[in-house]
Amino acid sequence: MAKKTTTQKAAKKVAAKKAVKKAAVKKTAAKAPARKAAKKVAAAKAPVAKKAPAKASTSPARKKAAPAGKVEKTSIIARVDVGFGNSLYLRGEGAGLSWEKGVPLDNTSPYEWAFATTKAKGDVTFKFLINDEVWAEGDNLTVAKGGTSISSPVFAW
């Protein structure tokens, strides 16, 4: 038997690689129709064209309006110890509040009381009361629609 030269060995390796590539191409070609069908389905579900965003107002005095359908939550939080067995109430105007009868606040932690509403149509003016009887000292407080007021009322009792 004759000994094979390095050139013959290299030629044999190249031929083997070509055969492997041809087999791979044939397998890929068999899958091609399925890929084309998938592309047609994807083309049928083309994304909807996006609308250009509205230009923002450059006027600093103008406030951004809330997007239609979005509800703004107005929150009032009081951080005060009203004593064991007592409750904190809120009276005022706006967001369904009244100066004649108080609304109880939720006790969220030992020294924190909270009120939240989505009924505010404008600013909410309010004052705190213990057991809806003892008024907090100082002026009335105000919170803007969609804002949060955190205060520590003082009572003389």
C-alpha positions as a Markdown table, in Angstrom:
| # | Residue | x | y | z |
|---|---|---|---|---|
| 1 | Met | 0.0 | 0.0 | 0.0 |
| 2 | Ala | 1.2 | 3.4 | -0.9 |
| 3 | Lys | 1.6 | 6.0 | 1.8 |
| 4 | Lys | -0.7 | 9.0 | 1.6 |
| 5 | Thr | 0.9 | 12.4 | 1.4 |
| 6 | Thr | -0.1 | 15.4 | 3.5 |
| 7 | Thr | -1.7 | 17.0 | 0.4 |
| 8 | Gln | -4.0 | 14.1 | -0.1 |
| 9 | Lys | -5.0 | 14.0 | 3.5 |
| 10 | Ala | -5.9 | 17.7 | 3.4 |
| 11 | Ala | -7.9 | 17.3 | 0.2 |
| 12 | Lys | -9.8 | 14.4 | 1.8 |
| 13 | Lys | -10.6 | 16.6 | 4.9 |
| 14 | Val | -11.9 | 19.5 | 2.6 |
| 15 | Ala | -14.1 | 17.0 | 0.7 |
| 16 | Ala | -15.5 | 15.7 | 4.0 |
| 17 | Lys | -16.3 | 19.3 | 5.2 |
| 18 | Lys | -18.1 | 20.1 | 1.9 |
| 19 | Ala | -20.2 | 16.9 | 2.3 |
| 20 | Val | -21.2 | 18.0 | 5.8 |
| 21 | Lys | -22.1 | 21.5 | 4.7 |
| 22 | Lys | -24.2 | 20.1 | 1.8 |
| 23 | Ala | -26.1 | 17.9 | 4.2 |
| 24 | Ala | -26.7 | 20.9 | 6.5 |
| 25 | Val | -27.9 | 23.0 | 3.6 |
| 26 | Lys | -30.4 | 20.3 | 2.6 |
| 27 | Lys | -31.8 | 20.1 | 6.1 |
| 28 | Thr | -32.1 | 23.9 | 6.3 |
| 29 | Ala | -33.8 | 24.0 | 2.9 |
| 30 | Ala | -36.4 | 21.5 | 4.1 |
| 31 | Lys | -37.2 | 23.8 | 7.0 |
| 32 | Ala | -37.3 | 26.9 | 4.8 |
| 33 | Pro | -41.0 | 26.7 | 3.8 |
| 34 | Ala | -42.0 | 26.5 | 7.4 |
| 35 | Arg | -40.0 | 29.7 | 8.1 |
| 36 | Lys | -41.6 | 31.5 | 5.2 |
| 37 | Ala | -45.0 | 30.6 | 6.5 |
| 38 | Ala | -44.0 | 31.9 | 9.9 |
| 39 | Lys | -42.8 | 35.2 | 8.4 |
| 40 | Lys | -46.1 | 35.6 | 6.5 |
| 41 | Val | -48.0 | 35.2 | 9.8 |
| 42 | Ala | -45.7 | 37.7 | 11.5 |
| 43 | Ala | -46.2 | 40.1 | 8.6 |
| 44 | Ala | -50.0 | 39.8 | 8.9 |
| 45 | Lys | -49.7 | 40.8 | 12.5 |
| 46 | Ala | -47.8 | 44.0 | 11.7 |
| 47 | Pro | -47.5 | 46.5 | 14.6 |
| 48 | Val | -50.0 | 49.4 | 14.7 |
| 49 | Ala | -48.4 | 52.7 | 13.7 |
| 50 | Lys | -47.7 | 54.9 | 16.8 |
| 51 | Lys | -49.1 | 58.4 | 17.0 |
| 52 | Ala | -46.7 | 61.2 | 17.4 |
| 53 | Pro | -46.5 | 62.5 | 21.0 |
| 54 | Ala | -48.2 | 65.7 | 21.8 |
| 55 | Lys | -45.9 | 68.7 | 22.3 |
| 56 | Ala | -45.5 | 69.7 | 25.9 |
| 57 | Ser | -46.4 | 73.3 | 26.8 |
| 58 | Thr | -43.4 | 75.5 | 27.3 |
| 59 | Ser | -45.3 | 77.9 | 29.6 |
| 60 | Pro | -44.1 | 77.5 | 33.2 |
| 61 | Ala | -47.4 | 78.8 | 34.6 |
| 62 | Arg | -49.4 | 76.1 | 33.0 |
| 63 | Lys | -50.0 | 72.9 | 34.9 |
| 64 | Lys | -50.2 | 69.5 | 33.2 |
| 65 | Ala | -53.7 | 68.1 | 33.1 |
| 66 | Ala | -54.2 | 64.6 | 34.3 |
| 67 | Pro | -54.6 | 62.1 | 31.5 |
| 68 | Ala | -58.3 | 61.2 | 30.7 |
| 69 | Gly | -59.4 | 58.4 | 32.9 |
| 70 | Lys | -56.7 | 58.7 | 35.5 |
| 71 | Val | -57.9 | 59.3 | 39.0 |
| 72 | Glu | -55.8 | 61.5 | 41.2 |
| 73 | Lys | -55.5 | 60.5 | 44.9 |
| 74 | Thr | -55.4 | 63.3 | 47.5 |
| 75 | Ser | -53.9 | 62.2 | 50.8 |
| 76 | Ile | -53.8 | 63.7 | 54.3 |
| 77 | Ile | -51.5 | 62.2 | 56.9 |
| 78 | Ala | -51.3 | 63.3 | 60.6 |
| 79 | Arg | -48.4 | 62.1 | 62.8 |
| 80 | Val | -49.7 | 62.6 | 66.3 |
| 81 | Asp | -50.4 | 60.6 | 69.5 |
| 82 | Val | -54.0 | 61.2 | 70.4 |
| 83 | Gly | -54.0 | 58.9 | 73.4 |
| 84 | Phe | -55.3 | 55.3 | 73.9 |
| 85 | Gly | -58.9 | 54.9 | 73.0 |
| 86 | Asn | -59.2 | 58.2 | 71.1 |
| 87 | Ser | -59.6 | 58.7 | 67.3 |
| 88 | Leu | -58.6 | 61.5 | 65.0 |
| 89 | Tyr | -61.2 | 63.2 | 62.7 |
| 90 | Leu | -61.0 | 65.6 | 59.8 |
| 91 | Arg | -63.3 | 68.5 | 59.0 |
| 92 | Gly | -63.1 | 70.9 | 56.1 |
| 93 | Glu | -64.2 | 71.7 | 52.6 |
| 94 | Gly | -63.6 | 69.9 | 49.3 |
| 95 | Ala | -63.4 | 66.2 | 48.7 |
| 96 | Gly | -66.7 | 65.5 | 50.5 |
| 97 | Leu | -65.6 | 67.1 | 53.8 |
| 98 | Ser | -67.8 | 69.3 | 55.9 |
| 99 | Trp | -67.1 | 71.8 | 58.7 |
| 100 | Glu | -70.2 | 70.5 | 60.6 |
| 101 | Lys | -69.3 | 66.8 | 60.9 |
| 102 | Gly | -65.9 | 65.1 | 60.9 |
| 103 | Val | -64.7 | 62.1 | 58.9 |
| 104 | Pro | -62.6 | 59.5 | 60.9 |
| 105 | Leu | -59.0 | 58.9 | 59.8 |
| 106 | Asp | -57.6 | 55.5 | 59.5 |
| 107 | Asn | -55.0 | 54.6 | 62.1 |
| 108 | Thr | -52.1 | 53.2 | 60.0 |
| 109 | Ser | -49.5 | 52.9 | 62.9 |
| 110 | Pro | -49.4 | 53.9 | 66.6 |
| 111 | Tyr | -48.7 | 57.6 | 65.8 |
| 112 | Glu | -50.0 | 57.9 | 62.2 |
| 113 | Trp | -53.4 | 58.6 | 60.9 |
| 114 | Ala | -54.4 | 58.8 | 57.2 |
| 115 | Phe | -57.2 | 60.0 | 54.9 |
| 116 | Ala | -57.2 | 59.4 | 51.2 |
| 117 | Thr | -59.8 | 60.4 | 48.5 |
| 118 | Thr | -60.3 | 60.6 | 44.8 |
| 119 | Lys | -63.3 | 63.0 | 45.1 |
| 120 | Ala | -61.2 | 66.2 | 45.2 |
| 121 | Lys | -62.1 | 68.6 | 42.4 |
| 122 | Gly | -59.7 | 71.3 | 43.6 |
| 123 | Asp | -57.8 | 72.3 | 46.8 |
| 124 | Val | -58.9 | 70.7 | 50.1 |
| 125 | Thr | -59.0 | 72.9 | 53.2 |
| 126 | Phe | -59.1 | 71.0 | 56.5 |
| 127 | Lys | -58.4 | 70.8 | 60.2 |
| 128 | Phe | -58.0 | 67.9 | 62.7 |
| 129 | Leu | -60.1 | 67.0 | 65.7 |
| 130 | Ile | -59.7 | 64.5 | 68.5 |
| 131 | Asn | -62.9 | 62.4 | 68.8 |
| 132 | Asp | -64.6 | 65.0 | 66.5 |
| 133 | Glu | -64.7 | 67.4 | 69.5 |
| 134 | Val | -61.3 | 68.9 | 70.3 |
| 135 | Trp | -59.9 | 71.2 | 67.5 |
| 136 | Ala | -56.2 | 71.3 | 66.6 |
| 137 | Glu | -54.5 | 74.6 | 67.3 |
| 138 | Gly | -53.4 | 76.9 | 64.5 |
| 139 | Asp | -54.7 | 77.8 | 61.1 |
| 140 | Asn | -56.6 | 75.6 | 58.6 |
| 141 | Leu | -54.4 | 73.5 | 56.4 |
| 142 | Thr | -54.7 | 73.1 | 52.6 |
| 143 | Val | -53.6 | 70.4 | 50.2 |
| 144 | Ala | -53.8 | 70.6 | 46.4 |
| 145 | Lys | -55.8 | 68.1 | 44.4 |
| 146 | Gly | -53.7 | 65.0 | 43.8 |
| 147 | Gly | -51.2 | 66.1 | 46.5 |
| 148 | Thr | -50.2 | 64.7 | 49.9 |
| 149 | Ser | -50.2 | 66.7 | 53.2 |
| 150 | Ile | -48.1 | 65.4 | 56.1 |
| 151 | Ser | -48.5 | 67.3 | 59.4 |
| 152 | Ser | -48.2 | 67.0 | 63.1 |
| 153 | Pro | -51.2 | 68.8 | 64.7 |
| 154 | Val | -51.0 | 70.1 | 68.2 |
| 155 | Phe | -53.9 | 69.9 | 70.6 |
| 156 | Ala | -54.6 | 71.8 | 73.9 |
| 157 | Trp | -56.6 | 69.4 | 76.0 |
